[in-house]
Amino acid sequence: MSVAVAAPGARTPTDWSGVILKVYVALFLGFMFLPILLMAGAAFNANPTPSALDWRGFTTDWFTGRTDEAGRVIVRGLPQETRFLQGLKHSILIALGVIAISVPLGLAGALLLTRIGSKATGPLYTALVSPLLTPGIVLGVSTMIFWRDAFGVQAGLFTAMLAQSCFIASYCMLMFMARLQRQDRSLEEAALDLGASGFFAFRRVTLPYLTPTIVAASAIAFLQSNENYNTTFFAIGSSWTLVTEIGARMRFGVSPTINAIGVIFILLTVVFAALWAFSLRKKTA
């Protein structure tokens, strides 16, 4: 059998598929991360109009603020932005409440859909997933009106928490369903055959199996709650969160302190992601 040998000095054919893939990956990464890099650069620019290109010197004033000897504010940084700080507290409180509501509701819905086998499963699944397709404005306004008219509860942090839970619980339910569909049901059946009650079998067999999903669903609920704007804005009334306050400020121009907040959140995300990856590596080692 003869083997073709390239002649010395002959050109190797260009792998255009590899070139196109590399160009696509480069464009994708640039599209994703270039705006973030520009925002981070603007957070350290002394220019009061946020810009990474019109450079006027390096500064950290947007993170720390600056006062004169008499204590008068010269540059408003994050410590002077009390509404931002209060909005962050509101965001965290709402997110914790959303976790407390959405995770149990999502788990209950997932158990209901994966444990029953009837003709009602299809319509019930559609009804439980429908909040994901409902506009956030509708969820926020309807929640606010319902609790005000039916129970006399004025719009605030509580109604924002309930409005967010309407659709975040659906995300949690889908995550639990994916996990439960991979569960070996024979373990539960064995526990029941050995005399365990249904609750005991769920607590000792199913719940430990769902622990990773509970943690993941809680993290997703926390992030979804903090970044949500539409539903929160129409359900929170006169109160505010960090996201709604930033949205309100955008009508009057972007402040460099918003860029500083973005940098802090990016750093926190990177740190938590690194810690999570490190913990997973230790478990698999």
Wavefront OBJ file of the C-alpha trace (Angstrom):
o trace
v 0.000 0.000 0.000
v 1.468 3.339 -1.020
v 1.421 6.323 1.303
v 1.256 9.829 -0.119
v 4.087 11.969 1.176
v 3.947 15.743 0.862
v 6.746 17.120 -1.236
v 9.334 19.218 0.587
v 8.324 22.859 0.620
v 4.702 22.106 -0.326
v 2.026 24.176 1.384
v -0.261 22.462 3.865
v -3.938 23.214 3.244
v -5.431 25.870 5.522
v -7.868 24.542 8.093
v -10.537 27.167 7.493
v -12.967 25.566 9.940
v -10.424 26.016 12.740
v -9.750 29.605 11.705
v -13.471 30.443 11.623
v -13.940 28.810 15.031
v -11.098 30.823 16.567
v -12.423 34.068 15.079
v -15.914 33.296 16.344
v -14.642 32.520 19.864
v -12.592 35.736 19.886
v -15.588 37.813 18.763
v -17.831 36.101 21.303
v -15.431 36.711 24.184
v -14.932 40.302 23.090
v -18.692 40.845 22.874
v -19.123 39.397 26.376
v -16.199 40.906 28.266
v -15.220 44.130 26.496
v -18.168 46.118 27.956
v -17.290 44.779 31.414
v -13.658 45.832 31.018
v -14.700 49.308 29.850
v -17.058 49.648 32.818
v -14.282 48.590 35.192
v -11.929 51.124 33.627
v -14.502 53.896 33.988
v -14.820 53.084 37.712
v -11.186 54.164 38.205
v -11.339 57.206 35.918
v -11.424 60.650 37.536
v -13.811 61.802 34.812
v -17.183 62.560 36.476
v -18.873 61.424 33.263
v -18.291 57.653 33.167
v -15.854 56.866 30.364
v -12.910 54.533 29.942
v -11.642 56.352 26.850
v -11.688 59.984 28.018
v -9.059 59.327 30.682
v -8.484 62.065 33.285
v -6.379 60.193 35.806
v -6.584 57.220 38.109
v -8.777 57.537 41.201
v -10.579 55.415 43.762
v -12.857 58.251 44.855
v -15.939 56.585 43.368
v -15.391 53.679 45.788
v -14.390 55.635 48.897
v -15.614 59.203 48.362
v -13.608 62.271 49.343
v -14.144 64.899 52.009
v -12.234 68.020 53.010
v -10.816 68.789 56.455
v -14.153 70.164 57.573
v -15.903 66.936 56.623
v -17.687 68.417 53.616
v -18.173 65.981 50.732
v -16.045 66.847 47.707
v -16.628 63.658 45.712
v -19.664 61.471 46.322
v -18.546 57.862 46.499
v -20.300 54.728 47.653
v -20.173 55.640 51.386
v -22.131 58.837 50.633
v -24.720 57.065 48.464
v -27.006 56.074 51.325
v -29.877 55.094 49.028
v -27.626 52.615 47.233
v -26.565 51.066 50.531
v -30.123 50.935 51.830
v -31.260 49.479 48.506
v -28.630 46.756 48.834
v -30.014 45.855 52.272
v -33.523 45.715 50.809
v -32.283 43.524 47.948
v -30.680 41.040 50.332
v -33.770 40.901 52.567
v -36.035 40.292 49.580
v -33.681 37.659 48.164
v -33.609 35.740 51.454
v -37.393 35.824 51.589
v -37.610 34.659 47.984
v -35.370 31.693 48.809
v -37.553 30.797 51.805
v -40.673 30.859 49.602
v -39.476 29.670 46.186
v -37.371 26.656 47.158
v -40.123 24.856 49.175
v -42.742 25.744 46.546
v -40.507 24.554 43.718
v -39.750 21.317 45.554
v -43.442 20.709 46.252
v -44.335 21.288 42.598
v -41.545 19.010 41.391
v -42.597 16.221 43.765
v -46.193 16.591 42.650
v -45.357 16.374 38.947
v -42.838 13.537 39.230
v -44.746 11.386 41.704
v -48.229 11.395 40.185
v -49.066 9.745 36.898
v -52.369 11.073 35.671
v -53.855 13.017 32.802
v -53.713 16.150 34.953
v -49.908 16.168 34.934
v -49.659 17.943 31.562
v -52.067 20.818 32.319
v -50.642 21.146 35.832
v -47.093 21.390 34.462
v -48.220 24.084 32.025
v -49.875 26.054 34.816
v -46.831 25.853 37.098
v -44.407 26.882 34.352
v -46.584 29.691 32.959
v -45.195 32.378 35.348
v -41.896 32.103 33.473
v -43.687 33.287 30.326
v -45.683 36.027 32.034
v -44.270 39.566 31.673
v -42.715 40.880 34.865
v -44.903 43.982 34.736
v -48.014 41.801 34.910
v -46.673 39.791 37.854
v -45.666 42.916 39.760
v -48.881 44.875 39.211
v -51.198 41.907 39.824
v -49.409 40.975 43.058
v -49.519 44.541 44.322
v -53.235 44.958 43.528
v -54.241 41.559 44.928
v -52.552 41.976 48.311
v -53.689 45.575 48.634
v -57.345 44.907 47.819
v -57.729 41.469 49.423
v -55.672 41.897 52.599
v -54.937 45.624 52.870
v -51.182 45.080 52.493
v -49.512 48.117 50.979
v -46.842 47.700 48.333
v -43.367 47.281 49.780
v -40.657 44.719 50.376
v -43.186 41.984 51.208
v -45.169 42.339 47.984
v -41.934 42.522 45.950
v -40.839 39.289 47.627
v -44.106 37.556 46.718
v -44.108 38.875 43.149
v -40.585 37.608 42.535
v -41.397 34.235 44.071
v -44.191 33.752 41.513
v -41.705 33.051 38.708
v -38.532 32.141 40.619
v -40.365 29.191 42.173
v -40.853 27.867 38.641
v -37.099 27.942 38.026
v -36.566 26.013 41.247
v -39.260 23.506 40.278
v -37.590 22.743 36.946
v -34.254 22.185 38.685
v -35.822 19.798 41.221
v -37.693 17.942 38.470
v -34.467 17.336 36.558
v -32.882 15.908 39.712
v -35.866 13.791 40.762
v -36.210 12.226 37.318
v -32.713 10.738 37.775
v -33.406 9.376 41.259
v -33.482 5.632 41.881
v -36.974 5.177 43.311
v -36.120 1.697 44.556
v -34.297 3.252 47.521
v -37.502 4.921 48.714
v -39.467 1.742 48.102
v -36.947 -0.260 50.115
v -37.238 2.177 53.029
v -41.034 1.915 52.932
v -40.876 -1.898 52.789
v -38.694 -1.855 55.901
v -41.376 0.007 57.830
v -40.343 3.632 57.380
v -43.079 6.231 57.118
v -43.403 8.361 54.014
v -42.023 11.398 55.794
v -39.103 9.439 57.254
v -38.220 8.012 53.827
v -38.352 11.482 52.300
v -36.198 12.974 55.060
v -33.556 10.248 55.104
v -33.476 9.206 51.414
v -34.874 11.856 49.077
v -33.843 15.016 50.901
v -30.120 14.130 51.124
v -30.228 13.268 47.417
v -31.722 16.695 46.680
v -29.258 18.654 48.851
v -27.002 19.771 45.943
v -30.047 20.947 44.012
v -31.375 22.797 47.054
v -28.095 24.682 47.300
v -28.067 25.413 43.559
v -31.724 26.476 43.531
v -31.106 28.806 46.485
v -28.183 30.413 44.662
v -30.241 30.835 41.478
v -33.143 32.305 43.470
v -30.803 34.748 45.212
v -29.248 35.926 41.945
v -32.569 36.109 40.099
v -34.058 38.174 42.906
v -31.189 40.645 43.050
v -31.065 41.279 39.313
v -34.818 41.513 38.751
v -36.123 44.954 37.809
v -39.519 44.836 36.067
v -41.422 42.753 38.606
v -39.765 44.476 41.564
v -40.347 47.995 40.281
v -44.109 47.505 39.909
v -44.586 45.603 43.180
v -42.370 47.470 45.633
v -44.319 50.739 45.837
v -42.414 53.628 47.410
v -39.578 51.417 48.639
v -36.607 50.462 46.496
v -33.857 47.939 45.890
v -30.383 48.473 44.538
v -31.476 47.593 41.004
v -34.539 49.854 40.987
v -32.493 52.721 42.443
v -29.874 52.336 39.728
v -32.645 52.287 37.131
v -34.112 55.486 38.583
v -30.703 57.185 38.507
v -30.214 56.256 34.857
v -32.880 58.764 33.862
v -30.621 61.576 35.052
v -27.347 60.212 33.681
v -24.975 57.466 34.714
v -22.934 58.072 37.853
v -19.400 56.621 38.212
v -20.495 55.113 41.518
v -22.686 52.724 39.510
v -19.536 51.513 37.765
v -17.905 51.070 41.170
v -20.833 48.906 42.288
v -20.447 46.842 39.125
v -16.747 46.257 39.806
v -17.475 45.127 43.369
v -20.126 42.661 42.189
v -17.802 41.289 39.505
v -15.038 40.750 42.051
v -17.430 39.025 44.446
v -18.684 36.789 41.629
v -15.144 35.821 40.639
v -14.179 35.110 44.258
v -17.224 32.934 44.945
v -16.803 31.096 41.623
v -13.145 30.417 42.427
v -14.023 29.156 45.908
v -16.736 26.914 44.463
v -14.368 25.492 41.847
v -11.714 24.950 44.527
v -14.165 23.092 46.769
v -15.248 20.858 43.870
v -11.611 20.077 43.053
v -10.962 19.093 46.672
v -13.966 16.752 46.635
v -12.844 15.024 43.439
v -9.182 14.834 44.513
l 1 2 3 4 5 6 7 8 9 10 11 12 13 14 15 16 17 18 19 20 21 22 23 24 25 26 27 28 29 30 31 32 33 34 35 36 37 38 39 40 41 42 43 44 45 46 47 48 49 50 51 52 53 54 55 56 57 58 59 60 61 62 63 64 65 66 67 68 69 70 71 72 73 74 75 76 77 78 79 80 81 82 83 84 85 86 87 88 89 90 91 92 93 94 95 96 97 98 99 100 101 102 103 104 105 106 107 108 109 110 111 112 113 114 115 116 117 118 119 120 121 122 123 124 125 126 127 128 129 130 131 132 133 134 135 136 137 138 139 140 141 142 143 144 145 146 147 148 149 150 151 152 153 154 155 156 157 158 159 160 161 162 163 164 165 166 167 168 169 170 171 172 173 174 175 176 177 178 179 180 181 182 183 184 185 186 187 188 189 190 191 192 193 194 195 196 197 198 199 200 201 202 203 204 205 206 207 208 209 210 211 212 213 214 215 216 217 218 219 220 221 222 223 224 225 226 227 228 229 230 231 232 233 234 235 236 237 238 239 240 241 242 243 244 245 246 247 248 249 250 251 252 253 254 255 256 257 258 259 260 261 262 263 264 265 266 267 268 269 270 271 272 273 274 275 276 277 278 279 280 281 282 283 284 285
